[in-house]
Amino acid sequence: MKYTAVHFKLSRPTEELREIIIAELSNTKFEGFLETETGVVAYIETGVIENTDLQGFSFMKNPAFGKIITETEFILEKNWNELWESNYEPAIISDEVVIKAPFHNLGKRYKYEITIEPKMSFGTGHHETTSLMMQQLSALDIKGQSVLDVGCGTGVLAIYASLKGATSVTAIDINEWAIENTIENAVKNNVINIRVLPGNINVLENEQFDTVIANITRNVLIEEIPQYCRRLNQHGVLLLSGFLKPDLGDITRAAADYGMKYDSHVQKKDWVAAKFLKI
């Protein structure tokens, strides 16, 4: 399969701007990302990019990014895999949790060793929002509970929830590659109680869960928070990430409108993962 690498070159590259680009592109057909000295390289199937308006992304119109130059090049899937193996390192979340690729040999043992095929950087633990959500999940006792992972990506959060003792886990995503990757990674980790469904929160009808986790983007979270809250059991826990610290107030107010009480949040750089309780 052929891929196209799109180079988004910034006139004033910063880590924060790179992260915002990756956050937006991760909700599209792009399947992998690398941060470079000049910006971000994003990978997409060559047949798909023909219908992708590169100038239509919000960051392309944001003056804070300055001038952005886009350049494209064609690559083969073989080169894609070699690229990851040469650049991808294990993501150590804590003394108990590590996210690794199948080709990694760890120097120590961890209680939870999650194997993720690194087909994209979101969902491998390297982005702040994924590691923050892993941190929030680490602090929860979800043994015997039902868990919903909205926007599952690689399935890493759903897999971690299962390994921590969740009785049932449902993972949903609007992207076809995410569904395939989650199923593949569940098999790699010998997890058999994850149900993977294509689509957004509306595919679940009236099902209820003890814990709902969503690592998406600010606008999607605010739009879907009413649905998350309705699907939570009484005294359930809602974990949200994918947004920056200045957006925490808007997220908290949106959750409060639907009976959710802010409990706490963790922060890494400017990214936040917040915990809410259904009262």
C-alpha positions as CSV (number, residue, x, y, z in Angstrom):
1,M,0.0,0.0,0.0
2,K,1.3,3.4,-0.9
3,Y,1.3,6.4,1.5
4,T,1.8,10.1,1.1
5,A,3.8,12.0,3.6
6,V,2.6,15.6,4.0
7,H,5.2,17.9,5.6
8,F,3.6,20.8,7.5
9,K,6.5,23.3,7.8
10,L,6.0,26.1,10.3
11,S,7.7,29.5,10.1
12,R,7.8,29.6,13.9
13,P,7.8,25.9,15.0
14,T,7.1,25.2,18.7
15,E,6.2,22.0,20.5
16,E,2.8,23.4,21.4
17,L,2.0,24.2,17.7
18,R,3.1,20.7,16.6
19,E,0.9,19.1,19.2
20,I,-2.2,21.1,18.1
21,I,-1.6,20.1,14.5
22,I,-1.4,16.4,15.4
23,A,-4.5,16.7,17.6
24,E,-6.5,18.0,14.7
25,L,-5.1,15.6,12.1
26,S,-5.6,12.6,14.4
27,N,-9.4,13.0,13.9
28,T,-9.1,12.7,10.1
29,K,-7.8,10.1,7.7
30,F,-4.2,10.7,8.6
31,E,-2.7,7.5,10.1
32,G,0.7,8.5,11.6
33,F,2.8,11.5,12.7
34,L,6.4,12.5,13.3
35,E,7.5,15.8,14.8
36,T,10.4,17.4,13.0
37,E,12.6,20.5,13.5
38,T,10.4,22.4,11.1
39,G,7.0,21.1,12.0
40,V,5.0,17.8,11.5
41,V,5.1,15.1,9.0
42,A,1.7,13.3,8.7
43,Y,1.0,10.1,6.7
44,I,-2.1,9.3,4.7
45,E,-3.0,6.7,2.1
46,T,-2.2,8.1,-1.3
47,G,-5.7,7.3,-2.6
48,V,-7.3,9.2,0.2
49,I,-5.3,12.5,0.0
50,E,-6.8,13.3,-3.4
51,N,-10.0,14.2,-1.5
52,T,-8.3,16.0,1.4
53,D,-8.3,19.8,1.5
54,L,-5.0,20.6,3.2
55,Q,-5.9,24.2,3.4
56,G,-9.2,23.5,5.1
57,F,-7.7,22.6,8.5
58,S,-8.3,25.2,11.2
59,F,-4.6,25.5,12.1
60,M,-3.9,26.5,8.4
61,K,-6.0,29.6,8.9
62,N,-4.8,30.4,12.5
63,P,-2.5,33.5,12.5
64,A,-0.7,32.1,15.6
65,F,0.9,29.5,13.4
66,G,2.4,32.0,11.0
67,K,3.0,30.9,7.4
68,I,2.6,27.1,6.9
69,I,4.2,25.5,3.9
70,T,2.9,22.0,2.8
71,E,5.1,19.6,0.8
72,T,4.2,16.0,-0.1
73,E,6.2,12.9,-1.0
74,F,5.2,9.3,-1.8
75,I,6.4,6.4,0.4
76,L,5.9,2.6,0.5
77,E,4.4,0.7,3.5
78,K,7.8,-1.0,3.9
79,N,9.5,2.3,4.5
80,W,6.7,3.3,6.9
81,N,7.4,0.3,9.2
82,E,11.2,0.9,9.0
83,L,10.6,4.5,9.9
84,W,8.7,3.6,13.1
85,E,11.2,1.0,14.2
86,S,14.0,3.5,13.9
87,N,12.2,6.4,15.7
88,Y,9.8,4.8,18.2
89,E,10.7,4.3,21.8
90,P,8.7,2.7,24.7
91,A,6.4,5.0,26.5
92,I,7.0,4.6,30.3
93,I,3.8,5.8,32.0
94,S,4.9,4.9,35.6
95,D,6.8,2.3,37.5
96,E,3.9,-0.1,36.8
97,V,2.9,0.7,33.2
98,V,4.7,0.8,29.9
99,I,3.5,1.0,26.4
100,K,5.8,-0.7,23.9
101,A,5.9,-1.9,20.3
102,P,6.3,-5.6,19.4
103,F,9.9,-5.1,18.4
104,H,10.9,-3.6,21.8
105,N,13.0,-5.5,24.3
106,L,12.5,-4.0,27.8
107,G,15.3,-3.8,30.3
108,K,12.9,-4.4,33.3
109,R,9.5,-5.9,33.9
110,Y,6.3,-3.9,34.5
111,K,3.0,-5.0,36.0
112,Y,1.3,-3.8,32.9
113,E,3.1,-4.1,29.6
114,I,0.8,-3.0,26.8
115,T,1.9,-3.9,23.3
116,I,0.7,-1.4,20.6
117,E,1.6,-1.7,16.9
118,P,2.8,1.9,16.3
119,K,0.8,2.9,13.3
120,M,0.3,6.4,14.6
121,S,1.7,8.5,17.5
122,F,-1.7,9.2,19.1
123,G,-2.5,6.2,21.2
124,T,1.0,5.0,21.8
125,G,1.5,6.9,25.0
126,H,3.9,9.4,23.6
127,H,1.4,12.3,23.4
128,E,0.7,14.1,26.6
129,T,-3.1,13.4,26.5
130,T,-2.6,9.6,26.2
131,S,-0.1,9.5,29.1
132,L,-2.4,11.7,31.2
133,M,-5.4,9.5,30.6
134,M,-3.3,6.5,31.5
135,Q,-2.3,8.3,34.7
136,Q,-5.9,8.9,35.5
137,L,-6.9,5.3,34.8
138,S,-4.0,4.1,37.0
139,A,-5.6,5.9,40.0
140,L,-9.1,4.3,39.4
141,D,-10.3,1.0,40.9
142,I,-12.3,-0.3,37.9
143,K,-12.3,-4.0,38.8
144,G,-15.6,-5.5,37.9
145,Q,-16.8,-2.4,36.2
146,S,-18.1,-1.6,32.7
147,V,-16.0,0.9,30.7
148,L,-16.6,2.9,27.5
149,D,-13.7,4.3,25.5
150,V,-14.9,7.0,23.1
151,G,-12.4,7.7,20.3
152,C,-10.4,4.6,21.0
153,G,-7.6,5.2,18.5
154,T,-5.1,2.4,18.9
155,G,-7.2,0.9,21.8
156,V,-4.5,1.5,24.4
157,L,-6.9,2.9,27.0
158,A,-9.5,0.2,26.4
159,I,-6.8,-2.4,26.7
160,Y,-5.4,-0.9,29.9
161,A,-8.9,-0.8,31.4
162,S,-9.4,-4.5,30.6
163,L,-6.0,-5.4,32.1
164,K,-6.9,-3.5,35.3
165,G,-9.9,-5.7,35.8
166,A,-12.9,-4.1,34.0
167,T,-15.6,-6.8,33.4
168,S,-16.5,-5.4,30.0
169,V,-15.0,-2.7,27.8
170,T,-16.6,-1.0,24.8
171,A,-14.4,0.9,22.4
172,I,-15.8,3.2,19.6
173,D,-14.2,5.4,16.9
174,I,-15.3,7.0,13.7
175,N,-12.1,6.1,11.9
176,E,-11.9,2.7,10.2
177,W,-8.2,2.4,10.8
178,A,-8.8,2.8,14.5
179,I,-11.3,0.0,14.6
180,E,-8.9,-2.3,12.8
181,N,-6.0,-1.3,15.0
182,T,-7.9,-1.7,18.2
183,I,-8.9,-5.2,17.3
184,E,-5.4,-6.1,16.3
185,N,-3.9,-4.6,19.5
186,A,-6.5,-6.4,21.7
187,V,-5.4,-9.7,20.2
188,K,-1.7,-8.8,20.8
189,N,-2.4,-8.2,24.5
190,N,-4.6,-11.3,24.9
191,V,-7.6,-9.2,25.8
192,I,-10.9,-10.8,24.9
193,N,-13.6,-8.6,26.6
194,I,-13.3,-5.6,24.4
195,R,-16.2,-4.9,22.0
196,V,-15.1,-2.6,19.2
197,L,-17.7,-0.6,17.3
198,P,-17.4,1.9,14.4
199,G,-19.1,5.2,14.9
200,N,-19.6,7.9,17.5
201,I,-21.4,7.9,20.8
202,N,-24.8,7.5,19.1
203,V,-24.2,3.9,18.1
204,L,-24.7,2.8,21.7
205,E,-28.4,3.6,22.0
206,N,-29.2,3.5,25.8
207,E,-26.4,1.4,27.2
208,Q,-25.0,2.4,30.6
209,F,-21.4,2.3,31.9
210,D,-19.6,2.7,35.2
211,T,-16.7,4.7,33.6
212,V,-16.6,6.7,30.4
213,I,-13.3,7.9,29.0
214,A,-12.9,10.2,26.0
215,N,-9.6,11.5,24.6
216,I,-10.7,13.5,21.6
217,T,-10.8,17.3,21.0
218,R,-12.3,20.2,22.8
219,N,-15.2,20.9,20.4
220,V,-16.2,17.2,20.1
221,L,-16.1,16.8,23.9
222,I,-18.3,19.8,24.5
223,E,-20.8,18.6,21.9
224,E,-20.9,15.0,23.2
225,I,-20.7,15.6,27.0
226,P,-24.5,15.3,27.3
227,Q,-24.3,11.9,25.8
228,Y,-21.5,10.8,28.0
229,C,-23.4,11.8,31.1
230,R,-26.6,10.1,30.1
231,R,-24.7,6.8,29.6
232,L,-23.0,6.9,33.0
233,N,-24.4,5.0,35.9
234,Q,-25.1,6.9,39.1
235,H,-21.8,7.7,40.9
236,G,-20.0,6.9,37.6
237,V,-16.6,8.5,36.6
238,L,-16.0,10.5,33.5
239,L,-12.4,11.0,32.3
240,L,-11.8,13.6,29.5
241,S,-8.7,14.8,27.7
242,G,-7.6,16.1,24.3
243,F,-7.8,19.8,25.3
244,L,-5.5,22.5,26.7
245,K,-5.6,24.1,30.2
246,P,-7.4,27.3,29.1
247,D,-10.3,25.1,27.9
248,L,-10.8,23.4,31.3
249,G,-13.3,26.0,32.4
250,D,-15.5,25.4,29.3
251,I,-15.3,21.6,29.7
252,T,-16.1,21.9,33.4
253,R,-19.2,24.1,32.8
254,A,-20.5,21.8,30.1
255,A,-20.2,18.8,32.3
256,A,-21.8,20.6,35.3
257,D,-24.9,21.4,33.1
258,Y,-25.5,17.6,32.9
259,G,-25.0,16.7,36.6
260,M,-21.3,16.1,36.6
261,K,-19.1,17.3,39.4
262,Y,-15.5,18.3,38.7
263,D,-13.2,16.2,40.9
264,S,-9.6,16.8,39.8
265,H,-7.3,17.1,36.8
266,V,-3.7,16.3,35.9
267,Q,-1.6,18.4,33.5
268,K,1.5,17.9,31.3
269,K,2.8,20.9,29.5
270,D,-0.4,22.7,28.4
271,W,-2.5,19.5,28.0
272,V,-5.0,18.4,30.6
273,A,-6.9,15.2,31.6
274,A,-9.9,15.9,33.9
275,K,-12.0,13.7,36.2
276,F,-15.7,14.2,36.8
277,L,-18.2,12.4,39.0
278,K,-21.9,11.8,38.3
279,I,-23.8,13.1,41.3
